[in-house]
Amino acid sequence: MRSIRSVYKIGNGPSSSHTVGPYNAARLFASRYPEADEYEVTLYGSLAFTGEGHGTGKAIRTVIPSAKIVSDKKEKDLPHPNTMWFRARRAGAEIGALRIMSVGGGSIRIEGETSPDDADVYAERSFHQFREACRQSGMTLLEYVYSKEQPDIREYLLTVWNAMQEAVHRGLAAEGILPGGLNLERKAKHLYTMRCHNEPSDVTFDRKLAAYAFAVSEENADEQIVVTAPTCGSCGIIPAVFYYMKHDRGFSDEEIVDALAIAGLIGNIIRTNASVSGAECGCQAEIGSACSMAAAGLAQLYGLSLAEIEYAAEIAMEHQLGLTCDPVRGLVQIPCIERNAIGAMRVVNAVNISRFLSDTRRISLDEVIATMYETGIDMDEKYRETAHGGLAQIHSVYEQLGPDNFDRIF
């Protein structure tokens, strides 16, 4: 299994698989064929259906300004729902072509090739195997992770953490309408500054946590710098939880970095055995994975046992199973932004339950991850980031018919 470093990537929103991945693919392809005078990129699957709303073409043209971009919405025989054909020509003759998949979290895979980024750092693949490795070595999970990673992993995770905090800071200060045509107004600043009469502490906690998640998710929707955690679409959950724990509960940067290490390990296990791609497994693969990662990291912050860390991650994932990816107009705004806020609050609930009931659990984290993947593969394509099913489709019909005639669709 690869380094946890690969889970966290710093880049522009709004979508790791539709923006960061295609950007990385374009940069790689252009570097291989710099002599080309013509580039053509064909988008398939989810990239073809929602690439416009996600800014896929813009991301590719950031690297290759002259690229001709074609969307093929008919091809079904694909190695991955986020597939691209890159072609380079010179004087009309094709000089190179690559089929590249954007597999989630900003990562790409080139058909028929292996990458240095694919090099294994861990022999283990499942949480069960990590638990056994800890038992045999006498190490904690955190100690085991640090024993396998490069010495600079803490420094890298601190850079990631600083980028997350900066996204919260910017998002809490920003106002205005998000781009894309939905006329969705930023809400993070309002959530953070509003005050209710005699507001109880638990309401204050929920409101702050939601504000932090909104702040990062709105920055993502505005194509600003965020961190894939594990994707751009779910990038608000981990920063919200950990920002609250530092700025409102007093945990140190060093402790947060350790939490990010454990969260990254969980994300890596999920990506290795299932998927973090909404186009492949629905939003359960994005929001569900982020919740599972954040819950494990929060359990680490609280100093909970290995069993409690696993149970927290399992609960957080289990109760996102079946969540569809149906972004309105293909934008990472509705319902994505609110899902990050609700997900962050669910994380805390999952950890609280794990503290009291870990010795009663009957389902393992590995089982839930396998279930998420099976559920995602079984999910109808229209519920996997195509914007022609679910909430996206219903909202489109509602806009066309209006509330008075809405019952005609039933």
C-alpha positions as CSV (number, residue, x, y, z in Angstrom):
1,M,0.0,0.0,0.0
2,R,1.2,3.5,-0.9
3,S,2.3,6.3,1.4
4,I,-0.3,8.3,3.2
5,R,1.2,11.3,1.5
6,S,-0.7,10.4,-1.6
7,V,-4.0,10.9,0.2
8,Y,-3.5,14.6,0.8
9,K,-2.9,16.8,-2.2
10,I,-2.9,20.6,-2.2
11,G,-4.6,22.2,-5.2
12,N,-7.4,24.2,-6.7
13,G,-11.1,23.1,-6.4
14,P,-13.7,22.3,-7.2
15,S,-13.1,18.6,-7.8
16,S,-10.1,16.3,-7.3
17,S,-11.2,13.8,-9.9
18,H,-12.5,16.3,-12.4
19,T,-10.1,19.2,-11.8
20,V,-6.9,18.1,-10.0
21,G,-6.6,14.8,-11.8
22,P,-7.2,16.1,-15.3
23,Y,-4.7,18.9,-14.6
24,N,-2.1,16.4,-13.5
25,A,-2.8,14.3,-16.6
26,A,-2.5,17.2,-18.9
27,R,0.8,18.3,-17.3
28,L,2.2,14.8,-17.7
29,F,1.1,14.4,-21.3
30,A,2.3,17.8,-22.3
31,S,5.7,17.1,-20.8
32,R,6.0,13.9,-22.9
33,Y,5.0,15.6,-26.2
34,P,6.2,19.2,-26.0
35,E,6.9,19.3,-29.7
36,A,3.2,18.8,-30.6
37,D,1.4,21.7,-32.3
38,E,-2.1,20.2,-31.7
39,Y,-3.6,18.5,-28.6
40,E,-7.0,16.8,-28.4
41,V,-8.5,15.4,-25.2
42,T,-11.7,13.3,-25.2
43,L,-13.6,13.0,-21.9
44,Y,-15.7,10.0,-21.1
45,G,-18.2,8.9,-18.4
46,S,-18.6,11.3,-15.5
47,L,-16.0,13.7,-16.9
48,A,-18.1,14.0,-20.1
49,F,-21.4,14.6,-18.2
50,T,-20.2,16.9,-15.4
51,G,-16.9,18.2,-16.6
52,E,-18.3,21.5,-17.6
53,G,-19.7,22.2,-14.1
54,H,-16.6,20.9,-12.4
55,G,-14.2,23.0,-14.6
56,T,-12.4,20.0,-16.3
57,G,-11.8,21.9,-19.5
58,K,-10.4,24.9,-17.6
59,A,-8.1,22.7,-15.7
60,I,-6.7,21.0,-18.8
61,R,-6.3,24.4,-20.6
62,T,-4.4,25.8,-17.7
63,V,-1.6,23.4,-18.9
64,I,-2.5,23.2,-22.6
65,P,-4.2,26.4,-23.6
66,S,-4.9,25.3,-27.2
67,A,-6.3,21.8,-26.3
68,K,-9.4,20.7,-28.2
69,I,-11.7,19.1,-25.7
70,V,-14.4,16.6,-26.8
71,S,-17.0,15.1,-24.5
72,D,-18.1,11.5,-25.5
73,K,-21.3,10.7,-23.5
74,K,-22.1,7.5,-25.3
75,E,-19.0,5.2,-24.8
76,K,-19.8,2.7,-21.9
77,D,-16.9,0.3,-22.2
78,L,-14.5,2.2,-20.0
79,P,-11.7,1.1,-17.6
80,H,-12.9,3.8,-15.1
81,P,-15.8,6.2,-15.1
82,N,-13.3,9.1,-15.2
83,T,-11.4,8.2,-18.4
84,M,-9.6,10.6,-20.8
85,W,-7.9,10.0,-24.2
86,F,-5.0,12.4,-24.7
87,R,-3.7,12.7,-28.3
88,A,-0.8,14.8,-29.6
89,R,-0.3,15.7,-33.3
90,R,2.4,17.5,-35.2
91,A,1.8,18.7,-38.8
92,G,-1.4,16.7,-38.8
93,A,0.2,13.4,-37.9
94,E,-0.4,11.7,-34.5
95,I,2.8,11.5,-32.5
96,G,1.4,10.1,-29.2
97,A,-1.7,9.1,-27.3
98,L,-2.4,8.0,-23.8
99,R,-5.6,6.7,-22.0
100,I,-5.5,8.2,-18.5
101,M,-7.9,7.6,-15.7
102,S,-8.6,10.1,-12.9
103,V,-9.2,7.6,-10.1
104,G,-10.1,10.0,-7.3
105,G,-8.4,12.3,-4.9
106,G,-6.4,13.9,-7.7
107,S,-4.6,10.7,-8.5
108,I,-4.2,9.4,-12.0
109,R,-3.5,6.1,-13.6
110,I,-2.1,5.6,-17.1
111,E,-3.3,2.6,-18.9
112,G,-0.5,0.0,-19.3
113,E,2.0,1.9,-17.1
114,T,3.0,1.9,-13.4
115,S,4.1,5.0,-11.6
116,P,6.8,5.7,-9.0
117,D,3.9,7.0,-6.9
118,D,2.5,3.4,-6.9
119,A,5.4,2.1,-4.9
120,D,4.4,0.3,-1.8
121,V,5.3,1.6,1.6
122,Y,3.2,-0.8,3.6
123,A,3.0,-4.6,3.2
124,E,-0.4,-4.4,4.8
125,R,-3.6,-3.6,2.9
126,S,-6.5,-4.1,5.4
127,F,-7.1,-2.7,8.9
128,H,-7.0,-6.2,10.2
129,Q,-3.5,-6.6,8.9
130,F,-2.4,-3.3,10.5
131,R,-3.9,-4.4,13.8
132,E,-2.0,-7.6,13.7
133,A,1.2,-5.7,12.8
134,C,0.8,-3.5,15.8
135,R,0.2,-6.5,18.0
136,Q,3.3,-8.3,16.8
137,S,5.5,-5.3,17.0
138,G,4.2,-3.9,20.2
139,M,3.8,-0.5,18.6
140,T,0.8,1.8,18.6
141,L,-0.9,2.4,15.2
142,L,0.7,5.9,15.1
143,E,4.1,4.5,15.9
144,Y,3.8,1.9,13.2
145,V,2.7,4.4,10.6
146,Y,5.7,6.7,11.4
147,S,8.1,3.7,11.3
148,K,7.1,3.0,7.7
149,E,6.8,6.5,6.2
150,Q,9.7,8.7,5.2
151,P,11.2,10.9,7.9
152,D,9.8,14.1,6.4
153,I,6.2,12.8,6.7
154,R,5.5,15.0,9.7
155,E,6.8,18.1,7.9
156,Y,4.6,17.2,4.9
157,L,1.5,16.7,7.1
158,L,2.2,20.1,8.8
159,T,2.2,21.7,5.4
160,V,-1.1,20.0,4.6
161,W,-2.5,21.1,8.0
162,N,-1.5,24.8,7.4
163,A,-3.2,24.7,4.0
164,M,-6.4,23.4,5.6
165,Q,-6.3,26.1,8.2
166,E,-5.7,28.8,5.6
167,A,-8.8,27.5,3.7
168,V,-10.9,27.9,6.9
169,H,-9.6,31.4,7.5
170,R,-10.3,32.5,4.0
171,G,-13.7,30.9,3.9
172,L,-14.8,32.4,7.1
173,A,-14.0,35.9,5.9
174,A,-15.3,35.6,2.4
175,E,-18.7,36.8,1.2
176,G,-20.6,36.8,-2.1
177,I,-22.1,34.5,-4.7
178,L,-20.3,31.3,-5.7
179,P,-19.6,30.8,-9.5
180,G,-21.5,28.4,-11.7
181,G,-25.0,29.9,-12.2
182,L,-26.8,28.6,-9.1
183,N,-26.5,32.0,-7.4
184,L,-25.6,30.2,-4.2
185,E,-24.5,32.6,-1.5
186,R,-21.6,31.9,0.8
187,K,-22.9,31.1,4.3
188,A,-19.8,30.3,6.4
189,K,-19.2,33.8,7.7
190,H,-22.9,34.2,8.6
191,L,-22.9,30.8,10.5
192,Y,-19.7,31.8,12.4
193,T,-20.8,35.3,13.4
194,M,-24.4,34.7,14.2
195,R,-25.5,34.7,17.8
196,C,-28.7,33.2,19.2
197,H,-30.2,34.4,22.5
198,N,-29.0,32.2,25.4
199,E,-27.4,29.8,22.9
200,P,-26.5,26.5,24.7
201,S,-22.9,25.3,24.3
202,D,-23.9,22.2,22.2
203,V,-25.6,24.5,19.7
204,T,-22.5,26.7,19.6
205,F,-20.4,23.6,18.9
206,D,-22.6,22.4,16.0
207,R,-22.7,25.9,14.5
208,K,-19.0,26.4,14.6
209,L,-18.2,23.0,13.2
210,A,-20.7,23.6,10.4
211,A,-19.2,27.1,9.7
212,Y,-15.7,25.6,9.4
213,A,-16.9,22.9,7.0
214,F,-18.9,25.5,5.0
215,A,-15.8,27.7,4.9
216,V,-13.6,25.1,3.2
217,S,-16.3,23.7,1.0
218,E,-17.2,27.1,-0.3
219,E,-13.5,27.9,-1.0
220,N,-13.5,24.6,-3.0
221,A,-16.6,25.6,-4.9
222,D,-14.9,28.9,-5.7
223,E,-11.9,27.1,-7.2
224,Q,-9.5,28.2,-4.5
225,I,-6.7,26.2,-2.8
226,V,-7.9,23.3,-0.7
227,V,-6.6,19.9,0.3
228,T,-8.0,16.6,-1.0
229,A,-9.1,14.8,2.1
230,P,-9.6,12.4,0.5
231,T,-11.2,14.4,-2.4
232,C,-12.1,18.0,-3.1
233,G,-15.8,17.3,-2.8
234,S,-15.3,16.1,0.8
235,C,-12.5,18.5,1.6
236,G,-14.4,20.3,4.4
237,I,-14.9,17.5,6.9
238,I,-11.4,16.8,8.2
239,P,-10.4,20.5,8.4
240,A,-13.6,21.4,10.2
241,V,-13.2,18.8,12.9
242,F,-9.5,19.4,13.4
243,Y,-9.8,23.2,13.3
244,Y,-12.4,23.0,16.0
245,M,-10.2,20.8,18.1
246,K,-7.3,23.2,17.8
247,H,-8.9,26.6,17.9
248,D,-11.8,25.8,20.2
249,R,-10.5,22.9,22.3
250,G,-6.8,23.7,22.5
251,F,-5.1,20.7,20.9
252,S,-1.6,21.5,19.4
253,D,-0.4,21.4,15.8
254,E,1.7,18.4,16.7
255,E,-1.3,16.5,17.9
256,I,-3.3,17.5,14.8
257,V,-0.4,16.2,12.6
258,D,-0.6,12.8,14.4
259,A,-4.4,12.8,13.8
260,L,-3.8,13.5,10.1
261,A,-1.5,10.6,9.9
262,I,-4.1,8.2,11.3
263,A,-6.8,9.7,9.1
264,G,-4.5,9.4,6.1
265,L,-4.0,5.7,6.8
266,I,-7.7,5.1,6.9
267,G,-8.2,6.9,3.6
268,N,-5.4,4.9,2.1
269,I,-7.0,1.6,3.2
270,I,-10.3,2.7,1.7
271,R,-8.7,3.8,-1.5
272,T,-6.7,0.5,-1.8
273,N,-9.6,-1.8,-1.1
274,A,-12.5,0.2,-2.5
275,S,-12.6,3.8,-3.9
276,V,-12.7,7.4,-3.0
277,S,-14.2,8.4,-6.4
278,G,-17.8,9.6,-6.5
279,A,-17.9,8.7,-10.2
280,E,-17.1,5.1,-9.3
281,C,-19.0,4.6,-6.0
282,G,-21.2,7.6,-5.4
283,C,-20.9,10.2,-2.6
284,Q,-20.5,7.5,0.0
285,A,-17.0,7.1,-1.4
286,E,-16.2,10.8,-0.8
287,I,-18.2,12.0,2.2
288,G,-18.2,8.5,3.7
289,S,-14.5,8.1,3.4
290,A,-13.8,11.6,4.8
291,C,-16.1,10.9,7.8
292,S,-14.3,7.6,8.4
293,M,-10.9,9.3,8.2
294,A,-11.8,12.2,10.4
295,A,-13.4,9.9,13.0
296,A,-10.2,7.8,13.2
297,G,-8.1,11.0,13.5
298,L,-10.3,12.4,16.2
299,A,-10.1,9.2,18.2
300,Q,-6.4,9.4,17.9
301,L,-6.5,13.0,19.3
302,Y,-8.5,11.8,22.3
303,G,-6.0,9.1,22.9
304,L,-8.4,6.2,22.3
305,S,-7.4,2.6,21.9
306,L,-6.8,0.8,18.6
307,A,-10.2,-0.9,18.9
308,E,-11.9,2.4,19.5
309,I,-10.2,4.0,16.6
310,E,-11.4,1.2,14.3
311,Y,-14.9,1.4,15.7
312,A,-15.1,5.2,15.2
313,A,-14.0,4.8,11.6
314,E,-16.4,2.0,11.0
315,I,-19.4,3.8,12.4
316,A,-18.7,7.0,10.4
317,M,-18.5,5.0,7.2
318,E,-21.3,2.6,7.9
319,H,-23.9,5.4,8.2
320,Q,-23.0,7.0,4.9
321,L,-23.6,3.8,2.9
322,G,-25.7,4.2,-0.2
323,L,-25.2,8.0,-0.4
324,T,-25.6,9.1,-4.0
325,C,-23.5,11.6,-5.9
326,D,-26.0,13.8,-7.7
327,P,-24.6,17.4,-7.9
328,V,-27.1,19.9,-9.2
329,R,-25.9,21.2,-12.6
330,G,-22.7,19.2,-12.1
331,L,-21.4,21.8,-9.6
332,V,-19.7,20.9,-6.3
333,Q,-22.2,23.0,-4.4
334,I,-25.7,21.4,-3.9
335,P,-25.8,19.2,-1.9
336,C,-22.1,18.9,-1.5
337,I,-21.4,21.9,0.8
338,E,-24.1,21.0,3.3
339,R,-23.0,17.4,3.2
340,N,-19.6,18.4,4.5
341,A,-21.1,20.2,7.4
342,I,-23.5,17.4,8.4
343,G,-20.7,14.9,7.9
344,A,-18.4,16.8,10.3
345,M,-21.0,16.7,13.0
346,R,-21.6,13.0,12.4
347,V,-17.9,12.4,13.0
348,V,-18.1,13.6,16.5
349,N,-21.1,11.4,17.2
350,A,-19.3,8.4,15.8
351,V,-16.3,8.9,18.1
352,N,-18.5,9.5,21.1
353,I,-20.3,6.2,20.5
354,S,-17.0,4.3,20.0
355,R,-15.7,5.4,23.4
356,F,-18.4,3.6,25.2
357,L,-19.4,0.7,22.9
358,S,-16.2,-0.6,21.2
359,D,-16.3,-3.9,23.1
360,T,-19.8,-4.6,21.8
361,R,-19.2,-4.2,18.1
362,R,-19.8,-7.0,15.6
363,I,-18.8,-5.5,12.3
364,S,-15.2,-4.6,11.3
365,L,-14.0,-1.6,9.4
366,D,-12.8,-3.9,6.6
367,E,-16.3,-5.3,6.2
368,V,-17.9,-1.8,5.9
369,I,-15.3,-0.7,3.3
370,A,-16.0,-3.8,1.2
371,T,-19.7,-3.1,1.6
372,M,-19.3,0.5,0.4
373,Y,-17.4,-0.7,-2.7
374,E,-20.0,-3.4,-3.5
375,T,-22.8,-0.9,-3.0
376,G,-21.1,1.7,-5.2
377,I,-20.5,-0.8,-8.1
378,D,-24.2,-1.8,-7.9
379,M,-25.4,1.8,-7.8
380,D,-27.0,3.0,-11.1
381,E,-24.7,5.1,-13.1
382,K,-27.0,8.1,-12.9
383,Y,-26.3,8.3,-9.1
384,R,-22.5,8.4,-9.6
385,E,-21.6,12.0,-10.4
386,T,-23.3,12.3,-13.8
387,A,-25.8,15.0,-12.7
388,H,-28.6,13.2,-14.6
389,G,-30.2,11.4,-11.7
390,G,-31.3,12.0,-8.2
391,L,-31.4,15.5,-6.8
392,A,-29.8,16.9,-9.9
393,Q,-32.4,15.5,-12.2
394,I,-35.4,16.4,-9.9
395,H,-34.2,19.9,-9.5
396,S,-33.9,20.4,-13.2
397,V,-37.4,19.2,-13.8
398,Y,-38.7,21.4,-10.9
399,E,-37.0,24.4,-12.5
400,Q,-38.7,23.6,-15.9
401,L,-42.2,22.9,-14.6
402,G,-42.4,25.1,-11.5
403,P,-44.0,24.2,-8.2
404,D,-47.6,24.4,-9.6
405,N,-46.9,21.6,-12.1
406,F,-44.3,19.6,-10.2
407,D,-46.7,16.7,-9.5
408,R,-46.6,15.9,-13.2
409,I,-43.3,14.0,-12.8
410,F,-44.8,11.6,-10.3
